[in-house]
Amino acid sequence: MASKVVAVVPVKPLAAAKSRLAPMLPLRERQALVLFCLSRVLQALQRAATVGERIVIGSDEAIQRLAREMGAVWIEDPGWDLNESLRQGFAWAFARGAQACLFLPADLPLLTAEAVDGLVEHSDGLSRLVLSPAHDGGTNAIFAPQGMPFQPQMGEGSFARHLTEALERGAVVEVYTSPGLALDIDTPHDLSQLQERLSTLDAEIEEWRVFLADVGASRRIGTPLP
C-alpha cells in the first residue's frame, strides 16, 4: 500500500438513514444525503497524502457500489454494532500490514484532504493516538497506531470515554480539531448549517437520488454490481 495508514469508514444501514432528519426530509432524500456525505469523505481521503487504502464497512448495495466505484475496499457488515464494525475494520487492516488506522464517520461532508493530513501529522510519525471531538461530545476521528491497547467506545459521550481510557493506559494522546472534522450531519440544525455553507447541496442530493434509482433498477433487471 502507498501509505501505511488505512482509513476505516463504517456506514449504517440505509433503511434507517438519518432518522433524526425525518421531520425535514423523506427517507429517499436522507439516503441520498448519506451517499453524498460518504462520497465527500472518500474524496478527501483519496486526495490526502498520508492515507493509503480506504475501507468502507456497510450492508447496502448502493453503499457497496459507491465504495467500489471510488476505489475503496468494501467489507460486508455482519450486523454488529459500530464498535464491533470498527474492530473488524482495524483488524483487517493491521493483518495486511497497516501501521495505523484512521476511523472517520461517513457523515463529514466538509472534510478536506488538508484536515486528514493535519490529523495524521499530529501522530508524531504514526506513534501517538489522535482523537477529534464532535460538537455533541462524540468522536469524529480516531487515529490508532498498530499495537496500541485501545478499543473504540463509540456512542453518546464517546470522546470523554476515549480520552479517559487512553490516559489510563498510559498512551500519549493528541487532540486535533478542524472545521472539516467539526460538522457531522445528524440533526436539523446540522443540516441547516450545511445548507448555509454549501449552495450546491440540493443539486448534489438530487444526483445521488438518481444514483439510488439506478441501483434499484439494476437490481430489478438482475444487472451485477461492478
VOTI-379296 format. One record per residue (C-alpha): residue number from 1; residue in three letters; x, y, z. Coordinates in Angstrom, 1 decimal, decimal comma. Layout:
N
<rec i="NUM" aa="ALA" px="X" py="Y" pz="Z"/>
...
//
This chain:
226
<rec i="1" aa="MET" px="0,0" py="0,0" pz="0,0"/>
<rec i="2" aa="ALA" px="1,3" py="3,5" pz="-0,8"/>
<rec i="3" aa="SER" px="0,8" py="4,7" pz="2,7"/>
<rec i="4" aa="LYS" px="0,9" py="2,7" pz="5,9"/>
<rec i="5" aa="VAL" px="-2,3" py="4,4" pz="7,2"/>
<rec i="6" aa="VAL" px="-5,6" py="2,8" pz="6,3"/>
<rec i="7" aa="ALA" px="-8,9" py="4,7" pz="6,7"/>
<rec i="8" aa="VAL" px="-11,9" py="2,8" pz="8,0"/>
<rec i="9" aa="VAL" px="-15,4" py="4,3" pz="7,3"/>
<rec i="10" aa="PRO" px="-18,4" py="2,4" pz="8,6"/>
<rec i="11" aa="VAL" px="-21,9" py="3,2" pz="7,2"/>
<rec i="12" aa="LYS" px="-25,1" py="2,5" pz="8,9"/>
<rec i="13" aa="PRO" px="-27,9" py="0,7" pz="7,0"/>
<rec i="14" aa="LEU" px="-29,7" py="3,0" pz="4,6"/>
<rec i="15" aa="ALA" px="-33,1" py="1,8" pz="5,8"/>
<rec i="16" aa="ALA" px="-32,5" py="3,8" pz="9,0"/>
<rec i="17" aa="ALA" px="-30,7" py="6,7" pz="7,3"/>
<rec i="18" aa="LYS" px="-30,6" py="9,9" pz="9,4"/>
<rec i="19" aa="SER" px="-33,8" py="9,2" pz="11,3"/>
<rec i="20" aa="ARG" px="-33,5" py="12,5" pz="13,3"/>
<rec i="21" aa="LEU" px="-33,9" py="14,4" pz="10,0"/>
<rec i="22" aa="ALA" px="-37,2" py="12,7" pz="9,2"/>
<rec i="23" aa="PRO" px="-39,2" py="15,9" pz="10,1"/>
<rec i="24" aa="MET" px="-37,3" py="17,7" pz="7,3"/>
<rec i="25" aa="LEU" px="-36,6" py="15,0" pz="4,7"/>
<rec i="26" aa="PRO" px="-38,3" py="11,9" pz="3,3"/>
<rec i="27" aa="LEU" px="-36,4" py="8,6" pz="3,5"/>
<rec i="28" aa="ARG" px="-35,1" py="8,7" pz="-0,1"/>
<rec i="29" aa="GLU" px="-33,6" py="12,1" pz="0,4"/>
<rec i="30" aa="ARG" px="-32,0" py="11,1" pz="3,6"/>
<rec i="31" aa="GLN" px="-30,5" py="8,1" pz="1,9"/>
<rec i="32" aa="ALA" px="-29,2" py="10,3" pz="-0,9"/>
<rec i="33" aa="LEU" px="-27,7" py="12,6" pz="1,8"/>
<rec i="34" aa="VAL" px="-25,8" py="9,6" pz="3,3"/>
<rec i="35" aa="LEU" px="-24,3" py="8,8" pz="-0,1"/>
<rec i="36" aa="PHE" px="-23,4" py="12,4" pz="-0,7"/>
<rec i="37" aa="CYS" px="-21,6" py="12,7" pz="2,6"/>
<rec i="38" aa="LEU" px="-19,8" py="9,4" pz="2,1"/>
<rec i="39" aa="SER" px="-18,6" py="10,4" pz="-1,3"/>
<rec i="40" aa="ARG" px="-17,1" py="13,6" pz="0,1"/>
<rec i="41" aa="VAL" px="-15,3" py="11,7" pz="2,8"/>
<rec i="42" aa="LEU" px="-13,9" py="9,2" pz="0,3"/>
<rec i="43" aa="GLN" px="-12,8" py="12,0" pz="-2,0"/>
<rec i="44" aa="ALA" px="-11,0" py="13,8" pz="0,9"/>
<rec i="45" aa="LEU" px="-9,3" py="10,6" pz="1,9"/>
<rec i="46" aa="GLN" px="-8,3" py="9,9" pz="-1,7"/>
<rec i="47" aa="ARG" px="-6,6" py="13,3" pz="-2,0"/>
<rec i="48" aa="ALA" px="-4,9" py="13,1" pz="1,3"/>
<rec i="49" aa="ALA" px="-1,1" py="12,4" pz="1,0"/>
<rec i="50" aa="THR" px="-1,0" py="10,5" pz="4,3"/>
<rec i="51" aa="VAL" px="-3,6" py="7,8" pz="3,7"/>
<rec i="52" aa="GLY" px="-3,4" py="4,7" pz="1,6"/>
<rec i="53" aa="GLU" px="-6,3" py="2,3" pz="1,4"/>
<rec i="54" aa="ARG" px="-9,8" py="3,3" pz="2,3"/>
<rec i="55" aa="ILE" px="-12,1" py="0,6" pz="3,8"/>
<rec i="56" aa="VAL" px="-15,9" py="1,0" pz="3,7"/>
<rec i="57" aa="ILE" px="-17,9" py="-1,2" pz="6,0"/>
<rec i="58" aa="GLY" px="-21,6" py="-1,5" pz="5,3"/>
<rec i="59" aa="SER" px="-24,6" py="-3,6" pz="4,3"/>
<rec i="60" aa="ASP" px="-26,3" py="-1,9" pz="1,4"/>
<rec i="61" aa="GLU" px="-25,9" py="-2,5" pz="-2,3"/>
<rec i="62" aa="ALA" px="-25,8" py="1,3" pz="-3,0"/>
<rec i="63" aa="ILE" px="-23,0" py="1,8" pz="-0,5"/>
<rec i="64" aa="GLN" px="-21,1" py="-1,2" pz="-1,9"/>
<rec i="65" aa="ARG" px="-21,4" py="0,2" pz="-5,5"/>
<rec i="66" aa="LEU" px="-20,3" py="3,7" pz="-4,4"/>
<rec i="67" aa="ALA" px="-17,3" py="2,4" pz="-2,5"/>
<rec i="68" aa="ARG" px="-16,2" py="0,3" pz="-5,4"/>
<rec i="69" aa="GLU" px="-16,7" py="3,0" pz="-7,9"/>
<rec i="70" aa="MET" px="-14,5" py="5,3" pz="-5,8"/>
<rec i="71" aa="GLY" px="-11,7" py="2,7" pz="-5,5"/>
<rec i="72" aa="ALA" px="-12,4" py="1,8" pz="-1,8"/>
<rec i="73" aa="VAL" px="-12,2" py="-1,7" pz="-0,3"/>
<rec i="74" aa="TRP" px="-15,7" py="-3,0" pz="0,6"/>
<rec i="75" aa="ILE" px="-16,3" py="-5,1" pz="3,7"/>
<rec i="76" aa="GLU" px="-19,7" py="-6,6" pz="4,4"/>
<rec i="77" aa="ASP" px="-21,0" py="-5,6" pz="7,8"/>
<rec i="78" aa="PRO" px="-22,3" py="-8,7" pz="9,5"/>
<rec i="79" aa="GLY" px="-24,8" py="-6,7" pz="11,6"/>
<rec i="80" aa="TRP" px="-22,6" py="-5,9" pz="14,6"/>
<rec i="81" aa="ASP" px="-22,7" py="-2,6" pz="16,4"/>
<rec i="82" aa="LEU" px="-20,5" py="0,3" pz="15,3"/>
<rec i="83" aa="ASN" px="-17,7" py="-0,6" pz="17,8"/>
<rec i="84" aa="GLU" px="-17,5" py="-4,2" pz="16,6"/>
<rec i="85" aa="SER" px="-17,5" py="-3,0" pz="13,0"/>
<rec i="86" aa="LEU" px="-14,6" py="-0,7" pz="13,8"/>
<rec i="87" aa="ARG" px="-12,7" py="-3,5" pz="15,5"/>
<rec i="88" aa="GLN" px="-13,3" py="-5,7" pz="12,4"/>
<rec i="89" aa="GLY" px="-12,0" py="-3,0" pz="10,1"/>
<rec i="90" aa="PHE" px="-8,9" py="-2,2" pz="12,2"/>
<rec i="91" aa="ALA" px="-8,1" py="-5,9" pz="12,5"/>
<rec i="92" aa="TRP" px="-8,5" py="-6,4" pz="8,7"/>
<rec i="93" aa="ALA" px="-6,1" py="-3,5" pz="8,0"/>
<rec i="94" aa="PHE" px="-3,5" py="-4,4" pz="10,7"/>
<rec i="95" aa="ALA" px="-3,4" py="-8,0" pz="9,4"/>
<rec i="96" aa="ARG" px="-2,5" py="-6,7" pz="6,0"/>
<rec i="97" aa="GLY" px="0,4" py="-4,6" pz="7,1"/>
<rec i="98" aa="ALA" px="-1,1" py="-1,2" pz="8,1"/>
<rec i="99" aa="GLN" px="0,9" py="0,7" pz="10,7"/>
<rec i="100" aa="ALA" px="-2,0" py="2,8" pz="11,8"/>
<rec i="101" aa="CYS" px="-5,8" py="3,0" pz="11,2"/>
<rec i="102" aa="LEU" px="-7,9" py="6,1" pz="10,9"/>
<rec i="103" aa="PHE" px="-11,6" py="5,9" pz="11,8"/>
<rec i="104" aa="LEU" px="-13,8" py="8,6" pz="10,2"/>
<rec i="105" aa="PRO" px="-17,6" py="8,7" pz="10,2"/>
<rec i="106" aa="ALA" px="-19,4" py="8,7" pz="6,9"/>
<rec i="107" aa="ASP" px="-21,2" py="11,9" pz="7,5"/>
<rec i="108" aa="LEU" px="-18,5" py="14,6" pz="7,4"/>
<rec i="109" aa="PRO" px="-19,4" py="16,4" pz="4,1"/>
<rec i="110" aa="LEU" px="-17,0" py="19,3" pz="4,7"/>
<rec i="111" aa="LEU" px="-13,9" py="17,1" pz="5,3"/>
<rec i="112" aa="THR" px="-10,8" py="18,1" pz="3,3"/>
<rec i="113" aa="ALA" px="-7,6" py="16,3" pz="2,5"/>
<rec i="114" aa="GLU" px="-5,8" py="19,0" pz="4,5"/>
<rec i="115" aa="ALA" px="-7,8" py="18,2" pz="7,6"/>
<rec i="116" aa="VAL" px="-6,9" py="14,5" pz="7,2"/>
<rec i="117" aa="ASP" px="-3,2" py="15,2" pz="6,6"/>
<rec i="118" aa="GLY" px="-3,2" py="17,5" pz="9,6"/>
<rec i="119" aa="LEU" px="-4,7" py="14,9" pz="11,9"/>
<rec i="120" aa="VAL" px="-2,2" py="12,2" pz="10,8"/>
<rec i="121" aa="GLU" px="0,7" py="14,6" pz="11,2"/>
<rec i="122" aa="HIS" px="-0,3" py="15,1" pz="14,8"/>
<rec i="123" aa="SER" px="0,5" py="11,5" pz="15,4"/>
<rec i="124" aa="ASP" px="4,2" py="12,2" pz="15,6"/>
<rec i="125" aa="GLY" px="5,3" py="9,7" pz="13,0"/>
<rec i="126" aa="LEU" px="2,4" py="7,3" pz="13,5"/>
<rec i="127" aa="SER" px="3,3" py="6,8" pz="17,1"/>
<rec i="128" aa="ARG" px="0,5" py="8,6" pz="19,0"/>
<rec i="129" aa="LEU" px="-3,2" py="8,2" pz="19,4"/>
<rec i="130" aa="VAL" px="-5,1" py="11,2" pz="17,9"/>
<rec i="131" aa="LEU" px="-8,7" py="12,0" pz="18,7"/>
<rec i="132" aa="SER" px="-11,0" py="14,6" pz="17,2"/>
<rec i="133" aa="PRO" px="-14,1" py="15,6" pz="19,2"/>
<rec i="134" aa="ALA" px="-17,6" py="16,1" pz="17,8"/>
<rec i="135" aa="HIS" px="-19,6" py="19,1" pz="18,8"/>
<rec i="136" aa="ASP" px="-22,1" py="17,0" pz="20,8"/>
<rec i="137" aa="GLY" px="-19,4" py="15,1" pz="22,8"/>
<rec i="138" aa="GLY" px="-19,0" py="12,3" pz="20,4"/>
<rec i="139" aa="THR" px="-15,8" py="11,4" pz="18,5"/>
<rec i="140" aa="ASN" px="-15,4" py="12,4" pz="14,8"/>
<rec i="141" aa="ALA" px="-11,9" py="10,8" pz="14,3"/>
<rec i="142" aa="ILE" px="-9,7" py="8,1" pz="15,9"/>
<rec i="143" aa="PHE" px="-6,1" py="7,6" pz="14,7"/>
<rec i="144" aa="ALA" px="-4,7" py="4,5" pz="16,3"/>
<rec i="145" aa="PRO" px="-1,2" py="3,1" pz="15,7"/>
<rec i="146" aa="GLN" px="-0,8" py="-0,6" pz="15,5"/>
<rec i="147" aa="GLY" px="-0,2" py="-2,3" pz="18,8"/>
<rec i="148" aa="MET" px="-1,8" py="0,4" pz="20,9"/>
<rec i="149" aa="PRO" px="-4,1" py="-1,1" pz="23,5"/>
<rec i="150" aa="PHE" px="-7,1" py="1,0" pz="22,7"/>
<rec i="151" aa="GLN" px="-10,7" py="-0,1" pz="22,0"/>
<rec i="152" aa="PRO" px="-13,3" py="2,1" pz="20,3"/>
<rec i="153" aa="GLN" px="-16,3" py="3,0" pz="22,5"/>
<rec i="154" aa="MET" px="-18,5" py="5,0" pz="20,1"/>
<rec i="155" aa="GLY" px="-21,8" py="6,3" pz="21,3"/>
<rec i="156" aa="GLU" px="-23,1" py="9,3" pz="23,3"/>
<rec i="157" aa="GLY" px="-20,2" py="11,0" pz="25,1"/>
<rec i="158" aa="SER" px="-17,6" py="8,8" pz="23,5"/>
<rec i="159" aa="PHE" px="-14,9" py="11,5" pz="23,3"/>
<rec i="160" aa="ALA" px="-14,5" py="11,6" pz="27,1"/>
<rec i="161" aa="ARG" px="-14,5" py="7,8" pz="27,3"/>
<rec i="162" aa="HIS" px="-11,9" py="7,5" pz="24,6"/>
<rec i="163" aa="LEU" px="-9,7" py="10,2" pz="26,3"/>
<rec i="164" aa="THR" px="-10,0" py="8,6" pz="29,7"/>
<rec i="165" aa="GLU" px="-9,3" py="5,1" pz="28,5"/>
<rec i="166" aa="ALA" px="-6,2" py="6,2" pz="26,6"/>
<rec i="167" aa="LEU" px="-4,8" py="8,2" pz="29,5"/>
<rec i="168" aa="GLU" px="-5,5" py="5,3" pz="32,0"/>
<rec i="169" aa="ARG" px="-3,5" py="3,0" pz="29,7"/>
<rec i="170" aa="GLY" px="-0,6" py="5,5" pz="29,6"/>
<rec i="171" aa="ALA" px="-0,9" py="6,4" pz="26,0"/>
<rec i="172" aa="VAL" px="0,2" py="9,8" pz="24,6"/>
<rec i="173" aa="VAL" px="-2,9" py="11,4" pz="23,2"/>
<rec i="174" aa="GLU" px="-3,2" py="14,3" pz="20,8"/>
<rec i="175" aa="VAL" px="-6,5" py="16,2" pz="20,3"/>
<rec i="176" aa="TYR" px="-7,0" py="17,6" pz="16,8"/>
<rec i="177" aa="THR" px="-9,7" py="19,9" pz="15,7"/>
<rec i="178" aa="SER" px="-10,5" py="21,2" pz="12,3"/>
<rec i="179" aa="PRO" px="-13,6" py="22,8" pz="10,6"/>
<rec i="180" aa="GLY" px="-13,7" py="19,9" pz="8,2"/>
<rec i="181" aa="LEU" px="-14,0" py="17,4" pz="11,1"/>
<rec i="182" aa="ALA" px="-16,4" py="19,5" pz="13,2"/>
<rec i="183" aa="LEU" px="-19,7" py="19,2" pz="11,3"/>
<rec i="184" aa="ASP" px="-21,3" py="15,7" pz="11,2"/>
<rec i="185" aa="ILE" px="-24,8" py="15,6" pz="9,9"/>
<rec i="186" aa="ASP" px="-27,3" py="14,2" pz="12,5"/>
<rec i="187" aa="THR" px="-29,8" py="16,9" pz="13,4"/>
<rec i="188" aa="PRO" px="-31,9" py="19,5" pz="11,6"/>
<rec i="189" aa="HIS" px="-29,5" py="22,2" pz="13,0"/>
<rec i="190" aa="ASP" px="-26,6" py="20,3" pz="11,4"/>
<rec i="191" aa="LEU" px="-28,4" py="20,1" pz="8,1"/>
<rec i="192" aa="SER" px="-29,2" py="23,8" pz="8,2"/>
<rec i="193" aa="GLN" px="-25,5" py="24,6" pz="8,8"/>
<rec i="194" aa="LEU" px="-24,5" py="22,5" pz="5,8"/>
<rec i="195" aa="GLN" px="-27,1" py="24,2" pz="3,6"/>
<rec i="196" aa="GLU" px="-25,7" py="27,6" pz="4,6"/>
<rec i="197" aa="ARG" px="-22,2" py="26,6" pz="3,7"/>
<rec i="198" aa="LEU" px="-22,8" py="24,6" pz="0,5"/>
<rec i="199" aa="SER" px="-25,1" py="26,3" pz="-2,0"/>
<rec i="200" aa="THR" px="-25,0" py="23,3" pz="-4,4"/>
<rec i="201" aa="LEU" px="-26,3" py="20,8" pz="-1,8"/>
<rec i="202" aa="ASP" px="-29,8" py="20,4" pz="-3,2"/>
<rec i="203" aa="ALA" px="-28,5" py="19,7" pz="-6,7"/>
<rec i="204" aa="GLU" px="-25,9" py="17,2" pz="-5,4"/>
<rec i="205" aa="ILE" px="-28,6" py="15,4" pz="-3,3"/>
<rec i="206" aa="GLU" px="-30,7" py="15,1" pz="-6,5"/>
<rec i="207" aa="GLU" px="-27,7" py="13,4" pz="-8,3"/>
<rec i="208" aa="TRP" px="-27,5" py="10,8" pz="-5,5"/>
<rec i="209" aa="ARG" px="-31,2" py="10,2" pz="-5,7"/>
<rec i="210" aa="VAL" px="-30,7" py="9,3" pz="-9,4"/>
<rec i="211" aa="PHE" px="-27,8" py="7,0" pz="-8,3"/>
<rec i="212" aa="LEU" px="-30,2" py="5,2" pz="-5,9"/>
<rec i="213" aa="ALA" px="-32,8" py="4,8" pz="-8,6"/>
<rec i="214" aa="ASP" px="-30,2" py="3,3" pz="-10,9"/>
<rec i="215" aa="VAL" px="-29,1" py="0,8" pz="-8,3"/>
<rec i="216" aa="GLY" px="-32,7" py="-0,2" pz="-7,7"/>
<rec i="217" aa="ALA" px="-33,3" py="-0,6" pz="-11,5"/>
<rec i="218" aa="SER" px="-30,2" py="-2,7" pz="-11,8"/>
<rec i="219" aa="ARG" px="-31,4" py="-5,0" pz="-9,0"/>
<rec i="220" aa="ARG" px="-34,8" py="-5,4" pz="-10,7"/>
<rec i="221" aa="ILE" px="-33,3" py="-6,5" pz="-14,0"/>
<rec i="222" aa="GLY" px="-30,5" py="-8,6" pz="-12,4"/>
<rec i="223" aa="THR" px="-27,5" py="-6,5" pz="-13,5"/>
<rec i="224" aa="PRO" px="-24,5" py="-7,4" pz="-11,5"/>
<rec i="225" aa="LEU" px="-22,6" py="-4,9" pz="-9,4"/>
<rec i="226" aa="PRO" px="-19,3" py="-3,6" pz="-11,0"/>
//
